[in-house]
Amino acid sequence: MSRRTIRRVALGIVITFLLFFLVSARSHAATPITLDNYRSQTIQWQACSDGFQCGTFTVPVDYSHITADHFTLRIIRRPATNTKERLGSLIVNPGGPGASAIEYAAAATLIVSKNIYDRYDIVGFDERGVGQSDPIRCLSDKGEDALLSGDGTINSQAELADLIKSAKNFASSCAKAAGTKLGHYSTLESARDMDLLRSILGEKKLNYLGKSYGTYLGTIYASLYPQNVGKMVLDGAMDPRESVRNQALYQSVGFELALDTYLKSNKDVSKSEILKFLTALRKQPLKANGGRFLTESYAITGIASSLYDNTTGWPDLTDALTQAIKKSNPNPLLALSDGYYQRNSSGHYTSNQNDISEVISCLDFVDPQTPAQMYADRAVFAKAAPVFGPYLVFSSIICRYWQAPAQPLKDYSGLAKTPPILIIGVTRDPATPYQWAKSLHADIAHSTLLTYNGDGHTGHNRGSSCIDSKVDAYLLTGKPPVGKNYCSA
């Protein structure tokens, strides 16, 4: 799931305000607070930078029990340049979970074509707990280092016990950081926040471009509010009905396929050399600059992060693997891992995405697996994906010790009532395997599947004029492409 950011735009001003009804509630305690109170707010837009406007809006913590307790969500927009032919707002989300949609929207002229940003306001809001929206942080920088550098694969009961201890510590730290809000960072609640935003913006319909995990947000929204869906593009689709266990298994197979495809074009390093190198790192991590060490976990993360983009990531991976395996220089591979985790040269994690991604994931899906079942599943994962399987088999173990119940959407019947939705799947996508796009297409009655036969994560805005022209035409007219919906690299 996409964890990359196109560029960062410094926001020139931080805007905070409280709703009038929150102030009123203190003076008139008997006056009930309802969702209509939240809908009545107005975003006080102010210029921030490069033609963008920034603001905030507030959302109730708990939609089932609405009170003055709220999250303050930050938002950015680039107003449409062709005001006479403006088509409304296009809300964008890069996925993650927990990637900053503010940073994504701040790159508006790079993420969509001129045809789109001329006629749409490009809007991004950081979801509850994400980025600039009351962010939750569970660990210190040093604590983050310790968690992320830990054992990549578990091969003994003693190692499993250590992993469980680490998972419990993280879950407890998040519970302490979030307090009473711990159970309210789910994508289900963010979908409700998004409909609240649609209303505040004065839009009758929600136009949406979601990538990777952002497709899950869009799918939940479409099922909850099919009558409010405008034009919706779901790129790098997730299958919302897939079990947590199968999500990890199919994603490990997706990354393995991407690695195998990469290795066919790169003869400098073989898969057997990579496996041998990872085994060596388990026994003895390589010392890197600044007194740090390249561990197996960091190495696997560095490899995986490069497979998201075959254009720039593959050359970077070639250099990093050559340096690490042939010359015992771990620094380029460690740098790839740091880039993925957004860790700067000073050792500071510049966003809270590592923490909030776990928080959201644990609230989005119910996972009945026990650590013992995960441990027993290692052989299945290793056979299906020798490099990534042993690493991903335990990917959900933190959620086993989460101190708040999950809040998955249980009823997807609304998906039968939406207007036409465009789904994009990439045949060799490492993070969101193509079969998920096909499954989502089957779930959404009025959907069109646009297939990109290629490599890397997501299909839109990655160099395919075939894909991009069809997306543009759909966003401009609302009519999905017909005929051959298959594009090749």
C-alpha positions in Angstrom: 0.0 0.0 0.0 1.4 3.3 -1.1 3.6 5.0 1.3 5.4 7.4 -1.0 4.9 11.1 -1.1 5.4 13.1 -4.3 6.5 16.2 -2.7 6.1 18.2 0.5 4.7 21.7 0.5 5.3 23.8 3.6 2.0 25.2 4.8 2.5 28.9 5.5 -0.1 29.2 8.2 -1.7 27.0 10.8 -5.4 27.7 11.2 -7.4 26.6 14.2 -10.9 27.5 15.2 -13.7 26.0 17.3 -17.3 25.7 16.1 -19.8 28.1 17.4 -21.8 25.3 18.8 -18.9 24.1 20.9 -18.8 27.4 22.6 -22.5 27.5 22.9 -22.5 24.0 24.4 -20.5 25.2 27.4 -23.1 28.0 28.1 -26.2 25.9 27.4 -25.4 22.4 28.6 -28.9 21.3 28.0 -28.7 22.0 24.2 -28.0 18.7 22.4 -25.2 18.5 19.9 -26.2 16.8 16.7 -24.6 16.0 13.3 -26.4 19.0 11.9 -24.3 21.2 14.2 -21.2 19.8 12.6 -22.7 20.2 9.1 -23.4 23.9 9.8 -19.8 24.9 10.2 -17.9 26.9 7.6 -14.3 26.4 6.6 -12.4 29.7 7.0 -10.1 29.4 4.0 -6.8 31.3 4.0 -4.0 31.5 1.5 -1.1 29.2 2.5 1.3 28.8 -0.5 1.5 28.6 -4.3 -2.1 29.4 -4.8 -3.4 26.9 -2.3 -5.9 27.6 0.5 -5.8 26.0 3.9 -8.3 25.5 6.7 -9.8 23.2 9.3 -13.1 21.5 10.1 -14.1 19.5 13.0 -15.7 16.0 13.2 -17.3 14.1 16.1 -15.1 11.5 17.7 -18.0 9.0 17.9 -20.8 9.1 15.3 -22.9 6.7 17.4 -22.8 9.1 20.3 -22.2 12.7 19.1 -21.0 15.2 21.6 -18.7 18.2 21.6 -15.7 15.7 21.7 -14.1 16.1 18.3 -11.1 15.8 16.0 -9.8 18.9 14.2 -9.0 17.9 10.6 -6.8 20.0 8.4 -7.6 20.5 4.7 -6.0 22.0 1.7 -7.3 22.9 -1.8 -6.2 24.3 -5.1 -9.1 26.1 -6.6 -10.0 25.3 -10.2 -8.4 27.7 -12.6 -11.3 27.6 -15.1 -14.1 28.9 -12.8 -16.6 29.2 -15.6 -16.5 25.5 -16.3 -15.8 24.3 -12.8 -17.0 20.8 -12.1 -16.7 20.9 -8.3 -14.3 19.5 -5.8 -12.2 16.4 -6.4 -11.0 14.9 -3.1 -7.8 12.9 -3.4 -6.2 10.4 -1.1 -2.9 8.5 -1.6 -3.6 5.6 0.7 -1.2 4.2 3.3 -3.1 3.7 5.5 -2.1 7.0 7.1 -0.4 8.8 4.2 -1.0 12.6 4.2 -3.6 13.6 1.7 -2.6 17.2 2.4 0.9 16.6 1.1 -0.6 14.6 -1.8 -3.0 17.4 -2.8 -0.3 20.0 -2.4 1.3 18.3 -5.5 -2.0 18.9 -7.4 -0.4 19.8 -10.7 1.7 16.7 -10.6 -0.9 14.1 -9.6 -3.6 15.0 -12.1 -3.5 16.6 -15.6 -4.2 20.2 -16.4 -7.5 19.2 -17.8 -8.5 18.1 -14.3 -7.0 20.8 -12.1 -8.4 23.4 -14.5 -12.0 22.3 -13.8 -11.8 20.8 -10.3 -10.8 22.2 -6.9 -8.2 19.6 -5.9 -8.9 18.9 -2.2 -7.0 16.8 0.4 -7.7 16.4 4.1 -5.6 14.4 6.6 -7.8 11.8 8.2 -8.3 11.7 12.0 -5.0 11.0 13.6 -3.0 11.4 10.4 -0.3 14.0 9.6 -1.7 17.4 10.6 -5.1 16.2 11.9 -4.7 15.7 15.7 -1.9 13.2 14.9 -1.3 10.3 17.3 2.2 9.2 18.0 2.8 6.0 19.9 6.6 5.8 20.1 9.6 8.0 20.4 12.1 8.1 17.5 14.3 5.7 19.4 11.3 3.5 20.1 10.4 3.5 16.4 14.0 2.5 15.6 13.8 -0.4 17.9 10.4 -1.6 16.6 11.3 -1.3 12.9 14.8 -2.8 13.1 13.6 -6.0 15.0 13.7 -9.5 13.6 12.2 -9.8 10.2 11.4 -13.4 10.3 10.6 -15.6 13.4 12.1 -19.1 13.5 11.8 -20.1 17.2 9.4 -19.9 20.1 11.9 -17.5 21.9 11.8 -15.1 18.9 8.0 -15.3 18.8 7.9 -14.5 22.5 10.1 -11.4 21.9 7.8 -10.4 19.0 4.7 -10.7 21.2 6.4 -8.6 23.8 7.1 -5.9 21.3 3.6 -6.0 19.9 2.1 -5.7 23.4 4.4 -2.7 24.1 3.3 -0.9 21.0 -0.4 -1.6 21.6 0.0 -0.3 25.2 1.9 2.8 24.0 -0.9 3.6 21.5 -3.6 3.1 24.1 -1.8 5.6 26.4 -1.2 8.1 23.6 -4.8 8.0 22.3 -6.7 7.8 25.5 -10.5 7.7 25.0 -10.1 8.2 21.3 -8.3 4.9 20.8 -11.2 3.1 19.1 -12.0 6.0 16.7 -9.4 6.1 14.0 -11.1 3.7 11.6 -11.5 4.1 7.9 -15.3 3.6 8.5 -15.3 6.8 10.6 -13.1 8.6 8.1 -15.7 7.8 5.4 -18.3 9.5 7.5 -15.9 12.4 8.0 -15.6 12.6 4.2 -19.3 12.8 3.7 -19.4 15.5 6.3 -16.8 17.4 4.4 -18.8 17.0 1.2 -21.7 18.7 2.9 -19.6 21.5 4.3 -18.1 22.2 0.9 -21.6 22.5 -0.5 -21.1 19.6 -3.0 -24.2 17.5 -3.9 -22.0 14.7 -5.0 -18.5 13.5 -3.9 -15.9 13.3 -6.6 -13.0 11.2 -5.5 -9.6 9.9 -6.6 -8.3 7.2 -4.2 -5.1 5.3 -4.6 -4.1 2.0 -2.8 -5.6 2.0 0.7 -7.5 5.1 -0.4 -9.6 2.7 -2.5 -10.8 1.1 0.8 -11.9 4.6 2.0 -13.7 5.1 -1.3 -15.3 1.7 -1.2 -16.7 2.2 2.3 -17.9 5.6 1.3 -19.7 4.3 -1.8 -21.4 1.6 0.3 -22.5 4.0 3.0 -23.6 6.8 0.7 -24.2 5.4 -2.8 -26.7 8.3 -3.4 -23.9 10.8 -2.8 -21.3 9.3 -5.1 -20.3 11.4 -8.1 -17.3 10.4 -10.2 -15.0 7.9 -8.3 -11.7 6.5 -9.4 -10.3 3.6 -7.3 -6.7 2.9 -8.4 -4.6 0.0 -7.0 -7.8 -1.5 -5.5 -8.1 -3.3 -2.3 -10.6 -6.2 -1.8 -12.6 -5.2 1.3 -13.8 -8.7 1.9 -10.4 -10.4 2.0 -9.3 -11.8 5.4 -6.3 -10.3 7.1 -4.4 -13.5 6.7 -5.1 -13.7 3.0 -4.3 -10.0 2.6 -0.8 -10.7 3.9 -0.4 -13.9 1.9 -1.5 -12.3 -1.4 0.6 -9.2 -0.8 3.7 -11.3 -0.1 3.0 -13.1 -3.4 2.6 -9.7 -5.1 5.9 -8.4 -3.9 7.6 -11.7 -4.8 6.2 -11.5 -8.4 7.5 -7.9 -8.6 10.9 -8.9 -7.4 11.1 -11.8 -9.8 10.1 -9.5 -12.7 12.7 -7.0 -11.6 15.4 -9.7 -11.5 14.7 -10.8 -15.1 15.8 -7.4 -16.2 18.7 -7.2 -13.8 21.5 -9.8 -14.0 23.8 -8.2 -11.4 22.2 -9.9 -8.5 20.3 -13.3 -8.3 17.4 -14.3 -6.0 19.6 -16.9 -4.3 22.1 -14.2 -3.5 19.4 -12.1 -2.0 18.1 -15.0 0.2 21.7 -15.8 1.3 22.3 -12.2 2.1 19.1 -11.9 4.2 20.0 -15.1 6.1 23.5 -13.6 6.8 21.9 -10.4 8.1 19.9 -12.3 10.6 23.0 -13.6 12.1 25.1 -10.5 11.8 23.7 -7.1 10.7 26.0 -4.9 8.6 27.4 -1.8 10.3 26.3 1.3 8.5 27.1 5.0 8.9 26.3 6.8 12.2 26.7 3.6 14.2 23.5 2.1 12.8 23.1 -1.4 11.4 21.4 -2.8 8.4 19.1 -5.6 9.8 17.1 -8.1 7.9 14.0 -6.1 8.5 15.5 -2.9 7.1 16.9 -4.8 4.1 13.5 -6.3 3.2 11.8 -2.9 3.6 14.4 -1.3 1.4 13.8 -4.0 -1.3 10.0 -3.8 -1.1 9.9 0.0 -1.2 11.9 0.0 -4.5 9.4 -2.3 -6.2 6.6 0.3 -5.9 8.0 2.2 -8.9 9.8 0.3 -11.7 11.0 3.6 -13.3 13.0 5.1 -10.5 12.8 2.3 -7.8 14.4 -0.5 -9.9 17.6 1.4 -10.7 17.9 2.5 -7.0 17.5 -1.1 -6.0 20.1 -2.3 -8.4 22.7 0.1 -6.9 21.6 -0.7 -3.3 21.8 -4.5 -3.7 25.1 -4.4 -5.6 26.6 -2.2 -2.9 25.3 -4.4 -0.1 25.8 -7.9 -1.5 29.0 -7.4 -3.6 30.7 -4.7 -1.6 29.3 -5.0 2.0 28.2 -1.4 1.9 24.8 -1.3 3.6 24.2 2.4 3.4 22.2 2.7 0.1 19.8 -0.1 1.1 19.4 1.4 4.6 18.6 4.7 2.9 15.8 3.1 0.9 14.3 1.8 4.1 14.7 5.2 5.8 12.9 6.8 2.9 10.0 4.4 3.2 9.7 5.0 6.9 10.3 8.8 6.5 13.3 8.8 8.8 15.6 11.7 8.2 19.4 11.9 8.6 19.0 13.2 12.2 17.1 10.1 13.2 13.7 11.8 13.4 10.6 10.4 11.8 9.1 13.3 9.9 5.5 11.9 9.9 3.5 9.7 12.2 2.6 7.3 9.4 4.4 4.3 10.9 2.2 4.5 14.0 -1.1 5.6 12.6 -1.0 2.9 9.9 -1.0 0.2 12.6 -3.7 2.1 14.5 -6.0 2.3 11.5 -5.3 -1.3 10.3 -6.2 -2.7 13.7 -9.5 -0.9 13.7 -10.4 -1.7 10.1 -10.4 -5.5 10.2 -11.2 -8.3 12.6 -8.4 -10.8 12.7 -9.1 -14.1 14.5 -5.5 -15.4 14.0 -3.5 -16.3 17.1 0.3 -16.0 17.2 0.5 -19.8 17.3 -1.5 -19.9 14.0 0.7 -17.3 12.4 3.8 -19.3 13.5 2.3 -22.5 12.0 1.6 -20.7 8.8 5.2 -19.8 8.1 5.8 -22.7 5.8 2.8 -21.8 3.6 4.0 -18.2 3.3 7.6 -19.2 2.7 6.7 -21.5 -0.1 4.4 -19.0 -1.8 6.9 -16.1 -1.4 10.4 -17.1 -0.2 11.7 -13.5 0.3 8.6 -11.7 1.6 6.3 -14.5 2.9 8.3 -15.2 6.2 8.3 -11.4 6.8 4.6 -10.7 6.2 3.1 -13.7 8.0 3.3 -11.9 11.3 2.3 -8.5 9.9 -0.9 -8.2 11.9 0.3 -9.5 15.3 0.1 -6.1 16.9 -3.7 -6.1 16.4 -3.9 -9.2 18.5 -3.2 -7.0 21.5 -5.2 -3.9 20.5 -7.1 -2.4 23.3 -10.1 -1.3 21.4 -12.6 -3.3 19.2 -12.3 -3.2 15.4 -14.9 -1.3 13.5 -15.2 -2.9 10.1 -18.0 -2.2 7.7 -20.2 -5.3 7.8 -22.7 -4.5 5.1 -21.5 -3.7 1.6 -25.0 -3.9 0.0 -24.8 -0.2 -0.9 -22.3 -1.0 -3.6 -25.1 -2.3 -5.8 -26.7 1.2 -5.9 -23.8 3.4 -7.0 -23.4 5.3 -10.3 -20.6 4.2 -12.6 -17.2 3.8 -10.7 -13.9 3.4 -12.4 -11.5 0.8 -10.9 -7.8 0.5 -12.0 -5.7 -2.7 -11.5 -2.1 -3.3 -12.5 -1.2 -6.9 -13.5 2.1 -6.9 -11.5 1.3 -4.5 -8.7 3.3 -5.6 -5.7 1.2 -3.9 -2.9 -2.3 -4.4 -4.2 -2.4 -7.5 -6.3 -4.4 -7.4 -9.6 -6.8 -10.0 -8.3 -8.1 -7.5 -5.7 -9.1 -5.1 -8.5 -11.0 -7.9 -10.2 -12.7 -8.8 -6.9 -13.7 -5.2 -6.2 -15.0 -4.9 -9.8 -17.3 -7.9 -9.1 -18.5 -6.4 -5.9 -19.5 -3.0 -7.4 -22.3 -3.6 -9.8 -21.9 -0.5 -11.8 -18.1 -0.4 -12.2 -15.6 -0.6 -15.0 -12.3 -2.3 -14.6 -9.4 -0.6 -16.4 -6.4 -2.9 -16.6 -2.8 -1.8 -16.9 -0.4 -4.6 -18.0 2.7 -3.4 -16.3 4.8 -3.1 -13.2 4.7 -0.9 -10.1 2.0 0.3 -7.7 -1.1 1.9 -9.1 -1.8 2.7 -12.8 -2.9 6.3 -13.1 -0.3 9.1 -13.6 2.6 6.8 -14.0 3.4 7.4 -17.7 0.6 5.5 -19.5 -1.3 7.9 -21.8 -3.7 5.1 -22.4 -4.7 4.9 -18.7 -4.5 8.7 -18.1 -6.7 9.7 -21.0 -9.4 7.3 -20.0 -9.3 8.5 -16.4 -9.5 12.2 -17.6 -12.4 11.4 -19.9 -14.3 9.8 -17.1 -13.7 12.6 -14.6 -14.7 15.2 -17.1 -17.9 13.5 -18.4 -18.8 10.8 -15.8 -18.9 8.2 -18.6 -16.7 5.2 -18.0 -14.5 4.0 -20.9 -16.0 1.4 -23.2 -14.5 -1.1 -25.6 -11.0 -2.3 -24.9 -10.2 -1.3 -21.3 -6.7 -2.8 -21.4 -3.5 -0.8 -21.6 0.1 -2.1 -21.9 3.3 -0.5 -20.8 
